[in-house]
Amino acid sequence: MDLLFVNGPVHNGPFTFKDSPGKAVGLLIAEALNSLLGNPTVRHLWNCATLANDLRHRSLNPLLPREEFEADQIRRKYHGSAWQYHEVEIATDADAEVCALALDIITDRLSAKAMEITYQTVHTCIRCGHMGGLIPPSECAVCGSERFRSERQRHLVVRRPINRPVLEQADLYGTTSARHLRAIASNYPERLLLSRTRNYGISLDEIGLPGSVLDARAAVHIAALAETRRLRGTEIVMTATPKAIANIAAHGLLFREHEGIRLRYGPHGRVPAPAVRLTDVDPADHQRILFRRWFLPLTVLGRTTDLSSSQIPAIFTYFRKAWLLREQKTAGYTLRNVRKAIRTGDHQWIMRKHVLASLLRTLAPPTTCVRAHSSNIGKARDPLSG
């Protein structure tokens, strides 16, 4: 496969898809595009190696092994939503294959001197010992203390290459208006710590940093690379909001290419949660389900701004017209045209009415959405297939 799409690993926070369906937009975009390209099933990616979950694990169920805790929290995300968890394939940024790939990449980058392990002056909390980073924060993220001390510790460090921006236009898929995003992504210090004090994640013990794990902002890139390698792809587009991309781009600078695999970002805007919710839609209403779970997410691909609720009626009117036109024959159109557009990053095909109408005619209503309570995101068939 020359091109795969995967969601930017979703933070395993305190939400469910039932009450926060908007968090699934990146997943839905990736699933729709992979289906149109005829790609195999791509797993849902989750970000579990975060300080927030260190604290939640400690407060909610400290006796439960962390891996089981994370799995339980993810399982709850799908409960009561349109998807059955036991049929969904998932992967996290702390899985064994991700950890192994991370160490391979880090070892390679250390050998090439693109990274280094050096002593750094970091600030640690006097009360609980948590590392706050190179710059002292206003308060400790663990205990809230405002008192820190300076310590010399060994850390994995990356320095930004000279004369190379953090984010280039070529790193982005499907958008040409990303100057502001690229500027924000570049607003990071020249020197970054990639080793963090966390209870869970990609252990750095093997490279001489016992008790440290790889920064989750780097780990999410490796999770995407690992999924691409599993499916033997050569290029992966990771869907994410512009804010998320700006937050992780600097940490992923040395983790976007490995063994012939290239990772790019697919920015997308947010969709108002009610607009993609299925619980208030008749399962037999193929048109509305298709609009909410397939068409609407694709319309925000490439956007660096969010979709507002006031825009939804006009977008639905456009979709409704294409739906009514689907029985008419459109000369010269084939699925090949859409696949070519997807591969070249031209996402505007979705807003070409006759192209959309032809696609709706070619592909049957989305069984995986219609029969929501027996559907399967992870193992789903083509969302437009019968």
C-alpha positions as a printed NumPy array, in Angstrom:
array([[  0.   ,   0.   ,   0.   ],
       [  1.289,   3.423,  -0.892],
       [ -0.935,   5.468,   1.437],
       [ -2.666,   4.741,   4.717],
       [ -4.651,   6.926,   7.082],
       [ -4.667,   6.582,  10.847],
       [ -6.103,   8.681,  13.633],
       [ -3.789,  10.728,  15.772],
       [ -3.764,   8.653,  18.985],
       [ -6.701,   9.802,  21.096],
       [ -5.885,  10.704,  24.694],
       [ -7.469,   8.093,  26.943],
       [ -9.195,  10.684,  29.094],
       [-12.474,  10.804,  31.057],
       [-14.983,  10.77 ,  28.204],
       [-16.98 ,   8.328,  26.114],
       [-17.92 ,   8.449,  22.444],
       [-21.551,   8.534,  23.519],
       [-21.198,  11.85 ,  25.354],
       [-18.327,  13.242,  23.225],
       [-18.851,  11.933,  19.677],
       [-16.796,  14.791,  18.25 ],
       [-13.64 ,  13.082,  19.506],
       [-14.217,  10.362,  16.906],
       [-13.937,  12.696,  13.894],
       [-10.287,  11.828,  13.2  ],
       [-11.122,   8.126,  13.431],
       [-14.021,   8.499,  11.026],
       [-11.942,  10.432,   8.494],
       [ -9.214,   7.789,   8.539],
       [-11.729,   4.966,   8.228],
       [-13.577,   6.578,   5.316],
       [-10.429,   7.34 ,   3.32 ],
       [ -8.932,   3.894,   3.904],
       [-12.191,   2.327,   2.741],
       [-12.271,   4.437,  -0.417],
       [ -8.674,   3.442,  -1.188],
       [ -9.423,  -0.225,  -0.562],
       [ -6.902,  -0.436,   2.288],
       [ -7.03 ,  -3.151,   4.954],
       [ -8.375,  -2.449,   8.419],
       [ -6.361,   0.126,  10.352],
       [ -6.592,  -0.073,  14.12 ],
       [ -7.724,   2.768,  16.382],
       [ -4.752,   4.373,  18.107],
       [ -4.859,   5.568,  21.706],
       [ -2.491,   7.73 ,  23.729],
       [ -2.14 ,   6.262,  27.222],
       [  1.381,   7.287,  28.324],
       [  0.482,  10.613,  29.908],
       [  0.887,  12.186,  33.317],
       [ -2.867,  12.752,  33.514],
       [ -3.409,   8.998,  33.41 ],
       [ -0.63 ,   8.423,  35.933],
       [ -2.725,  10.497,  38.326],
       [ -6.066,   8.98 ,  37.32 ],
       [ -4.694,   5.472,  37.776],
       [ -3.367,   6.413,  41.192],
       [ -6.681,   7.898,  42.291],
       [ -9.174,   5.523,  40.659],
       [ -7.668,   2.041,  40.895],
       [ -3.986,   1.901,  41.903],
       [ -4.095,  -1.869,  42.577],
       [ -5.096,  -2.664,  39.   ],
       [ -2.076,  -3.145,  36.693],
       [ -1.642,  -0.073,  34.548],
       [ -2.084,  -1.881,  31.24 ],
       [ -5.388,  -3.321,  32.438],
       [ -6.438,   0.078,  33.745],
       [ -5.843,   1.674,  30.348],
       [ -7.649,  -1.144,  28.54 ],
       [-10.612,  -0.8  ,  30.896],
       [-10.789,   2.955,  30.336],
       [-10.688,   2.486,  26.558],
       [-13.35 ,  -0.218,  26.766],
       [-15.639,   2.241,  28.524],
       [-15.267,   4.711,  25.643],
       [-17.187,   2.427,  23.305],
       [-19.851,   1.3  ,  25.792],
       [-23.258,   2.661,  24.906],
       [-22.029,   4.212,  21.665],
       [-22.559,   3.135,  18.077],
       [-19.706,   0.616,  18.293],
       [-19.093,  -2.683,  20.036],
       [-15.772,  -2.694,  21.857],
       [-15.161,  -6.439,  21.517],
       [-15.202,  -6.046,  17.719],
       [-12.872,  -3.047,  17.62 ],
       [ -9.147,  -3.435,  17.04 ],
       [ -7.045,  -0.961,  18.981],
       [ -3.385,  -0.186,  19.638],
       [ -1.748,   2.174,  22.13 ],
       [  1.476,   4.12 ,  22.357],
       [  2.698,   1.723,  25.047],
       [  2.201,  -1.58 ,  23.204],
       [  5.153,  -3.959,  22.936],
       [  5.623,  -3.477,  19.185],
       [  5.601,   0.311,  19.613],
       [  8.175,   0.11 ,  22.415],
       [ 10.445,  -2.12 ,  20.321],
       [ 10.222,   0.174,  17.308],
       [ 10.874,   3.215,  19.484],
       [ 14.1  ,   1.746,  20.835],
       [ 15.22 ,   0.855,  17.298],
       [ 14.622,   4.419,  16.125],
       [ 16.217,   6.019,  19.187],
       [ 19.281,   3.793,  18.932],
       [ 19.603,   4.703,  15.267],
       [ 19.259,   8.437,  15.986],
       [ 21.769,   8.244,  18.836],
       [ 24.282,   6.539,  16.544],
       [ 23.746,   9.279,  13.955],
       [ 24.158,  11.906,  16.718],
       [ 20.757,  13.344,  15.898],
       [ 19.923,  12.731,  19.574],
       [ 22.121,  12.598,  22.635],
       [ 22.037,  11.559,  26.251],
       [ 23.526,  14.354,  28.323],
       [ 23.336,  15.926,  31.743],
       [ 20.726,  18.648,  31.877],
       [ 19.7  ,  21.054,  34.592],
       [ 16.052,  20.322,  35.281],
       [ 13.629,  21.562,  37.892],
       [ 12.054,  19.056,  40.255],
       [  9.323,  19.539,  42.816],
       [ 10.653,  19.81 ,  46.373],
       [  7.531,  18.196,  47.798],
       [  7.026,  15.14 ,  45.535],
       [ 10.121,  14.989,  43.313],
       [  8.255,  15.281,  39.997],
       [ 10.377,  16.659,  37.165],
       [  8.98 ,  19.901,  35.837],
       [ 11.362,  20.27 ,  32.887],
       [ 14.08 ,  22.652,  31.77 ],
       [ 11.982,  25.683,  32.709],
       [ 10.416,  25.75 ,  36.184],
       [  6.599,  25.673,  35.914],
       [  4.377,  27.882,  38.019],
       [  3.25 ,  24.848,  40.017],
       [  3.827,  21.106,  40.122],
       [  1.47 ,  19.183,  37.852],
       [  1.322,  16.349,  40.392],
       [  0.94 ,  17.911,  43.833],
       [  0.426,  21.614,  43.123],
       [  3.53 ,  22.759,  45.004],
       [  5.134,  26.015,  43.837],
       [  8.606,  25.141,  45.156],
       [ 11.233,  23.595,  42.873],
       [ 14.934,  22.853,  43.032],
       [ 17.496,  22.566,  40.254],
       [ 19.098,  19.165,  39.65 ],
       [ 21.57 ,  17.764,  37.149],
       [ 20.117,  14.647,  35.55 ],
       [ 20.856,  12.537,  32.479],
       [ 18.21 ,  12.866,  29.783],
       [ 17.498,  12.052,  26.167],
       [ 17.789,  15.332,  24.305],
       [ 17.1  ,  16.41 ,  20.746],
       [ 18.244,  19.677,  19.248],
       [ 16.359,  21.101,  16.316],
       [ 18.353,  20.898,  13.089],
       [ 19.765,  24.218,  11.942],
       [ 17.912,  25.881,   9.062],
       [ 15.07 ,  23.376,   9.143],
       [ 11.587,  24.396,  10.269],
       [  9.694,  22.187,  12.697],
       [  6.852,  21.818,  10.235],
       [  7.058,  22.224,   6.467],
       [  4.258,  22.348,   3.941],
       [  5.345,  18.923,   2.676],
       [  4.655,  17.502,   6.16 ],
       [  0.966,  18.364,   5.833],
       [ -1.655,  16.506,   3.831],
       [ -4.61 ,  18.085,   2.096],
       [ -4.136,  21.739,   3.031],
       [ -2.4  ,  24.739,   1.492],
       [ -3.416,  27.333,   4.085],
       [ -1.302,  26.253,   7.022],
       [  1.159,  29.13 ,   7.466],
       [ -0.27 ,  30.005,  10.884],
       [ -0.146,  26.362,  11.994],
       [  3.461,  26.034,  10.872],
       [  4.374,  29.204,  12.747],
       [  2.795,  27.95 ,  15.973],
       [  4.497,  24.561,  15.634],
       [  7.868,  26.304,  15.352],
       [  7.349,  28.131,  18.636],
       [  9.304,  25.55 ,  20.61 ],
       [ 12.746,  25.825,  22.211],
       [ 15.755,  24.653,  20.24 ],
       [ 16.484,  21.939,  22.814],
       [ 13.815,  19.411,  23.825],
       [ 13.819,  16.741,  26.513],
       [ 12.42 ,  13.485,  25.195],
       [ 12.766,  11.582,  28.471],
       [ 10.095,  12.146,  31.096],
       [  9.263,  10.88 ,  34.568],
       [  6.099,   8.897,  34.039],
       [  4.703,   5.699,  35.516],
       [  3.819,   4.232,  32.144],
       [  5.021,   4.38 ,  28.566],
       [  8.013,   3.464,  26.415],
       [ 10.725,   2.605,  28.921],
       [ 14.17 ,   4.08 ,  28.317],
       [ 15.921,   1.685,  30.702],
       [ 17.734,  -0.035,  27.816],
       [ 19.495,   3.155,  26.758],
       [ 20.717,   3.949,  30.249],
       [ 17.884,   6.101,  31.578],
       [ 16.261,   3.936,  34.275],
       [ 12.886,   5.14 ,  35.472],
       [ 12.3  ,   7.366,  32.434],
       [  9.914,   6.93 ,  29.526],
       [  9.753,   8.556,  26.116],
       [  7.717,  11.757,  25.939],
       [  4.194,  10.863,  24.801],
       [  4.337,  13.566,  22.118],
       [  7.042,  11.529,  20.425],
       [  5.45 ,   8.175,  21.248],
       [  2.25 ,   8.936,  19.334],
       [  4.287,   9.222,  16.123],
       [  5.888,   5.848,  16.72 ],
       [  2.476,   4.269,  17.292],
       [  1.46 ,   5.47 ,  13.823],
       [  4.714,   4.196,  12.272],
       [  4.254,   0.82 ,  13.96 ],
       [  0.758,   0.497,  12.51 ],
       [  2.075,   1.363,   9.046],
       [  4.842,  -1.202,   9.333],
       [  2.333,  -3.833,  10.474],
       [  0.325,  -3.255,   7.302],
       [  3.449,  -2.891,   5.136],
       [  2.578,   0.608,   4.015],
       [  5.015,   3.262,   2.838],
       [  3.239,   6.476,   3.774],
       [  0.917,   7.292,   6.643],
       [ -1.264,  10.341,   7.172],
       [ -2.129,  10.914,  10.822],
       [ -5.379,  12.845,  11.227],
       [ -5.411,  15.427,  14.022],
       [ -6.685,  18.886,  14.853],
       [ -4.317,  21.803,  14.117],
       [ -3.865,  22.419,  17.85 ],
       [ -2.785,  18.817,  18.414],
       [ -0.395,  18.939,  15.458],
       [  1.191,  22.149,  16.725],
       [  1.64 ,  20.525,  20.133],
       [  3.421,  17.395,  18.902],
       [  5.241,  18.463,  15.727],
       [  8.526,  19.5  ,  17.394],
       [  8.722,  16.276,  19.406],
       [  8.017,  14.227,  16.306],
       [ 10.659,  15.877,  14.139],
       [ 12.949,  12.821,  14.244],
       [ 10.121,  10.276,  14.27 ],
       [  8.41 ,  10.966,  10.95 ],
       [ 10.552,   8.713,   8.766],
       [ 11.953,   5.247,   9.355],
       [ 12.72 ,   2.215,   7.187],
       [ 11.187,   3.821,   4.109],
       [  7.997,   4.835,   5.923],
       [  7.021,   8.496,   5.911],
       [  4.523,  10.127,   8.257],
       [  2.56 ,  13.253,   7.457],
       [ -0.149,  15.118,   9.352],
       [ -3.725,  15.438,   8.096],
       [ -5.168,  18.509,   9.821],
       [ -8.916,  18.655,  10.293],
       [-11.331,  20.978,  12.009],
       [-13.684,  20.031,  14.795],
       [-17.317,  19.153,  14.161],
       [-20.026,  20.168,  16.665],
       [-20.757,  17.087,  18.76 ],
       [-24.533,  16.914,  18.082],
       [-23.854,  16.895,  14.351],
       [-22.098,  13.517,  14.459],
       [-24.209,  11.887,  17.187],
       [-26.11 ,   8.775,  16.121],
       [-28.254,   8.133,  19.169],
       [-31.047,  10.422,  17.951],
       [-31.136,   9.042,  14.389],
       [-33.408,   6.272,  13.136],
       [-31.12 ,   3.332,  12.175],
       [-33.098,   3.005,   8.938],
       [-32.333,   6.598,   7.942],
       [-29.389,   5.767,   5.659],
       [-29.135,   9.292,   4.335],
       [-28.75 ,  10.993,   7.707],
       [-26.429,   8.353,   9.149],
       [-24.226,   8.565,   6.096],
       [-24.2  ,  12.348,   6.399],
       [-23.196,  12.308,  10.068],
       [-20.706,   9.459,  10.137],
       [-19.096,   9.697,   6.712],
       [-19.723,  12.887,   4.767],
       [-19.527,  15.503,   7.533],
       [-16.166,  14.32 ,   8.922],
       [-14.675,  14.372,   5.416],
       [-15.763,  17.983,   4.895],
       [-13.46 ,  19.199,   7.685],
       [-10.367,  17.403,   6.365],
       [ -7.73 ,  19.984,   5.472],
       [ -9.434,  22.717,   7.489],
       [ -7.485,  24.641,  10.101],
       [-10.705,  26.116,  11.523],
       [-13.648,  24.43 ,  13.211],
       [-17.068,  23.868,  11.728],
       [-19.785,  25.884,  13.453],
       [-23.323,  24.716,  14.184],
       [-24.697,  27.487,  11.952],
       [-22.956,  25.914,   8.936],
       [-24.515,  22.482,   9.333],
       [-27.906,  23.2  ,   7.656],
       [-26.29 ,  24.506,   4.451],
       [-23.883,  21.553,   4.326],
       [-26.764,  19.13 ,   4.787],
       [-28.722,  20.863,   2.005],
       [-25.755,  20.343,  -0.326],
       [-25.485,  16.685,   0.684],
       [-29.24 ,  16.239,   0.22 ],
       [-28.994,  17.515,  -3.361],
       [-26.187,  15.081,  -4.137],
       [-28.208,  12.285,  -2.541],
       [-31.153,  13.048,  -4.833],
       [-28.845,  13.183,  -7.864],
       [-27.26 ,   9.807,  -7.162],
       [-29.569,   7.937,  -9.554],
       [-28.495,  10.076, -12.496],
       [-25.649,   8.853, -14.657],
       [-22.511,  10.987, -14.661],
       [-20.326,  10.316, -17.671],
       [-16.612,   9.9  , -17.192],
       [-16.647,   9.401, -13.429],
       [-15.195,   6.375, -11.662],
       [-13.977,   5.603,  -8.164],
       [-10.505,   5.871,  -9.669],
       [-10.932,   9.644,  -9.874],
       [-11.614,   9.889,  -6.148],
       [ -8.719,   7.613,  -5.295],
       [ -6.388,   9.729,  -7.394],
       [ -7.608,  12.874,  -5.622],
       [ -7.083,  11.274,  -2.204],
       [ -3.534,  10.21 ,  -3.077],
       [ -2.64 ,  13.707,  -4.278],
       [ -4.14 ,  15.39 ,  -1.231],
       [ -7.041,  16.962,  -3.119],
       [ -9.849,  16.662,  -0.599],
       [-12.137,  19.064,  -2.47 ],
       [-13.723,  16.194,  -4.397],
       [-16.174,  15.797,  -1.544],
       [-17.607,  19.231,  -2.384],
       [-18.11 ,  18.505,  -6.074],
       [-21.781,  17.65 ,  -6.219],
       [-21.822,  15.377,  -9.257],
       [-18.727,  13.516,  -8.093],
       [-20.333,  12.983,  -4.704],
       [-23.623,  11.935,  -6.305],
       [-21.843,   9.384,  -8.466],
       [-20.002,   8.044,  -5.46 ],
       [-23.241,   7.711,  -3.509],
       [-24.714,   5.82 ,  -6.451],
       [-21.691,   3.529,  -6.782],
       [-21.519,   2.632,  -3.122],
       [-24.475,   1.281,  -1.171],
       [-25.699,   2.643,   2.212],
       [-23.233,   2.113,   5.087],
       [-24.186,  -1.118,   6.799],
       [-21.57 ,  -0.486,   9.506],
       [-23.397,   2.702,  10.438],
       [-26.966,   1.544,   9.86 ],
       [-26.648,  -1.489,  12.111],
       [-24.848,   0.592,  14.655],
       [-25.079,  -1.769,  17.594],
       [-23.494,  -4.669,  15.719],
       [-21.04 ,  -2.556,  13.764],
       [-17.299,  -2.561,  14.078],
       [-15.   ,   0.384,  13.583],
       [-11.842,  -1.613,  13.973],
       [-12.926,  -4.506,  11.727],
       [-15.542,  -2.59 ,   9.754],
       [-16.256,  -3.233,   6.138],
       [-16.274,  -0.321,   3.736],
       [-18.529,   2.262,   5.491],
       [-20.417,   2.666,   2.224],
       [-20.753,  -1.01 ,   1.408],
       [-23.873,  -3.023,   1.858]])
